[in-house]
Amino acid sequence: MNFDISALYKAVPSLFWGATVTLRVTILSIVIGLVIGIVAGLARVWPNAFLRAISSAYIELVRGTPLLVQIFLVYFGLPALGLNLDPFVAGVIAMGINSGAYVGEIVRGGIESIAQGQMEAALSLGMTWWQAMYHVILPQAFVRILPPLGNEFIALLKDSSLVSTIAIAELTRTGQIIITRTFKSFEIWSGVALFYFVMTYAISRVVKYSEGRLRYSE
């Protein structure tokens, strides 16, 4: 086996640029996913039955369909309704909506893991439902949902490779382009895999450190 290290070395600057695009897509998608997910998660435990039903329908629909189909629906489907989006914007929106469903379930699970008696005690002290949720339940739930949130962010970063199908030059797409020029498939894909590993490992370390700090501060 002849591994051409020079081909990989020459590809590193381009792969690095592709990795920065991957990080941009992932970070923006995480922000959208967090906003949607927190709202959806709170709606799942809200006393209002209508909001619970809407949130449940959104979460089940998104989780029950492939991310790739959702990306195609946003990028190729919305133009039929007169809405044309840039590939980057379409990719971020689709991934953000997808992540929001999973974050919503994580938030719901974290809230429901807190003993119901704590909410009842807060309400008996004169707090409103929102005050009890904000001051009593959510601070405790956040510590518990941080690890699964970290796993969701790592999964989202890896799933960002799917936006290469709509011509976003992120890490995977960049690797494909380099291979068409060099025909060094094994070397380039090894480099792509290494970049993904470094990024996911860094996220996992940050999450673990943050979790430790939060538990220490309790």
N, C-alpha and C positions, 0 to 999 in steps of 0.2 A: 504494500500500500504506500503510495507516494502522496503525502500531505503537503501541498504547496503553501507553506506559511507566508511566503511573500505575497501571494494573491490575497490572503486574509489581511495582511498588514496594509496593503494598498486600499483595501475596502473599508478599513476602520473609520476614516473621516466621514465617508458617506453613510455608514451604518450609525455612526454617532448622531449625525443630523437626523436620520430617520428615527432614532430613539428619542430625540427631543420632540419630534412631532407626535410620537406615541405618548409621551408624557403630557403634552399639551391636550391631546384628545382625552386622555384618562382623567386628568385633573379637572377639566371643564365638565366632563361627564359625571365625576364624583360630586361636584358642587350641585349640579342639577339633580342628581340622584338623592343627595342628602336633603335638599329642600322638599322635593316631592315625597321622599320616603318618610320624613318626619311628619309631614302633614297627613300622609296616608296611614302611618302607624298610629297617630293620635286619633284619627277618624275611626280606626278599627276598634278603639276602646271607648269612644265617645258615647254618652248615653243616648244620643240621637240615632234612632234605627235607620233613618234614611241615609245619613252620612256613612254609617257602618256598611250599608248595602253597596253604596257607590264605591267606597274604598275597596271592599272585598271583590267587587266585579273587576275593578282595574287591576288589582294584584293577581287575581286568578287568570285573567286574560293575558296579561303580559308574561307571567311565569309559564303559561301553557303554550306559548308560541316561541319559535326559535328567534334568537337575536338577529340572525342573518336575514330572516324574513322581515323583521321589523325595520332593519336598515333599508332593505329594498322598498318596503312600503313607504317609508319617509322620502327616500331619494327618487324612486321611480314612480311611486303612486301619487304623491301630492301634486306633481305637475298636472295630472289629469283634472285636479280641482283648481288649477290656475296658480298654484304656489310652487315656484321653482326655487330650490335651495342650492347653495354652494355645497359641493361634496363634503367639505370639512364641517360646515354647519349641520348638514343632514346627519352626518355620522355622530357628531356630539349629541344632537337632540335624541336620536334613536337610542344611543347607549345610555344617555341620562334617564330617559323614560324607562328603559329596561332595568337599570340599576335601582331606580326609585321603588319599583315593586319589591325587590329583594330587601332593600333597606327598610321599607315599610313593615315587612314581616319581622325583621330583626328588631325594630323599635317596638312593635306590638309584643313580641316575645319578652323583651326586656322589661317592659312595663308590667306585664302580667306575671312576671316572676317575683315582683315585690308583693309582700303579704297584703291582702285586701284590707286587713285591719288598720294598716297605716293610713290608707285613704279615708276610712271611716273615722279614725281618730282625728285627722286633720279637719274633716267636715264638721265633726262635733265641736271643734274649737272655734268654729265660725268662719273657716276659710271657704272660699268658693271652690268649685271643681277645678278651675284653671289654677287658682293659687296653690291648691294642694298638689296638683300635678307638677307645677313649676318648682315649688320650693321643697317638696317632700319626695315625690315619686321619681321624677326624671333624674335628679342628681345621683340617686342610688342605681337607677336603671342604666345610666350611661356607663358606669364601671363594668357592668355585666355585658353590655352590647358592644363594647370596644373590640374584643377579640373577633367576633363574627363580622363586625364592620371591616376590620383589617383584612379578613379573608375575602370579603366581597370586593374590596378595592384591588386586591391582588388578582382575583378572577377577572375583574373588569379590565385591568391592564393587559392580561393575556388575551382576553376576548377582543381587545382593540385591534387585533390583527385582522378581524373580519372587515374592518372598514377599508382594507386594501382592495376589496371587491368593487368599491365605487371610486377607485383611482386616487385615493389619498395616499400620498407618498410617506407613509409611516415606516416603521422598521421592517415589517414583513415585505411590503411592497418594494422598498428600497433594495432588500436582498434579492427579490425576484429580478429587478432591473439589472443589478450588477451581474447576476448569473447569466442573463441573456447576452451580456457583453464578454464575459470571461469564461463561461462554461465550467466554472469551478463550483459545482453544486455543494459538495461535501464541505469544502472550506468555508464558503459563504454562509451556509445554513448553520454551521458550527458557530460562526461569529454572531449570527442573529440569535441563536439559542443562548449564547453567553451574555449578550446584552440584556435579554429578557430576564435571565437568572439574576444578574446584578441588580436590576431595577426591583424585581420582586423581593429579593433578599433584603434590600435596603428598606423597603416598605415594612416587611415583617419585623425588622429590628426596631424601627421607629415605633410601630404599634406595641411591641413587647415592652420597650422602654417606657412608653406613655402609660401602659397598663400598670407597670410596676410603680410608677410615680403616683398614679391615682390611688392604688391600693395602700401605698405607704401613707398618703395624706388622709386616709379615712380615720 
